[in-house]
């Protein structure tokens, strides 16, 4: 079974430039973790300030490791100073994962 998280966060469009280094650090740190299959934080080209989140981990243990990581703590810590808000996430346990 793999675990997929998908969702969005928002930031004021004028704060995107300040957020980008944090996006990069979070993606780099997460992709380097054991058990991370994919991790993306992407700006929506049609909705300025909307960041789409996609996370894919081999199992709940890998996700727990991710949540406890230092770069995850740094990511959360930047939210108040940059005005990140409206976090909406969903988690999916995928029992029949395959590539097509």
N, C-alpha and C positions, 0 to 999 in steps of 0.2 A: 504494500500500500504506500502511496505517496501522498503528500499534503500540498495543496495549492491554496495560496491566499491571493485574493484579488480585491482591489478597491481603489479608493482615491483619497487624496488630501488636497487642500487648497492653500494658496498663498496669494497675497495681493500681487497682481501682475508686475507692479513696479519693484517688487522684492525678489523677483525671479533671479536676477543676476547675483544677488547675495546668497540665494539658496543653492545655486548650481554647484559650488565646491562641496557643499554638504551632500548633495545628491551623488556626486562622483565618489566621495569617500565612502558613503553607505553602500553603494553598488559594489565597489572594489572590495571592501571588507566582507560583504556578504557572499560574493561569488567565490572568495577564497576559503570559505568555511567548509569543513567536512560535511558532506550530506546535502550541500546546496546544489541543486540541479540547474536552477536558473533564478535570476533576480533582476528586476528592471524597475526603474523609476523614470517615467517618461512624461515629458510635457505634452499636453493635448494641443495639437496645432489649431483647433477650432475654438478652444475655450481657454484663453490666457489665464494662467494662474492655477489651472487644474493639472495635477500630477497623477498619472495613472500608476498604480502599484501592481506588480506581479511577482509572486514569490513561489518557488517550487522546491520542496525538500523531500528527501528520501523517506523520512518518517517523522513522527512526533518528537523523537529524541533529538534529531537534527534541528528541528524548529525550536525546541527548548534551548539548545546550545546557542542558536542565533539570538534568541530573545535575551539571553544572559551575557551576550558579548559586549566588550567595551565600546566598539563602534556603534552598536545599537543604543547604548546609553548616551553617547555623544550625539547621535541622530535625534533622539528624543529631547535632549537638552537644548538643541538649537530651535525647537519649535516656538517657544514663547518669544524669544528675541526676534525671530523673523516673522512672527504672526501666522505661523502654520495653523490651520484650523480645519474644521469640517472633515475630520478623518472618518472614513467609512470603509470598513473592511469585512470581507466574508472569507470563511475557511471551508475548504472542501477536502474530505478524505476520499482519495481515488483508489478504489480497490482493483480496477482493471486498467492499468496504465499501459499504453502501447504507443509507439510512434507509427505514423502513417506515411 
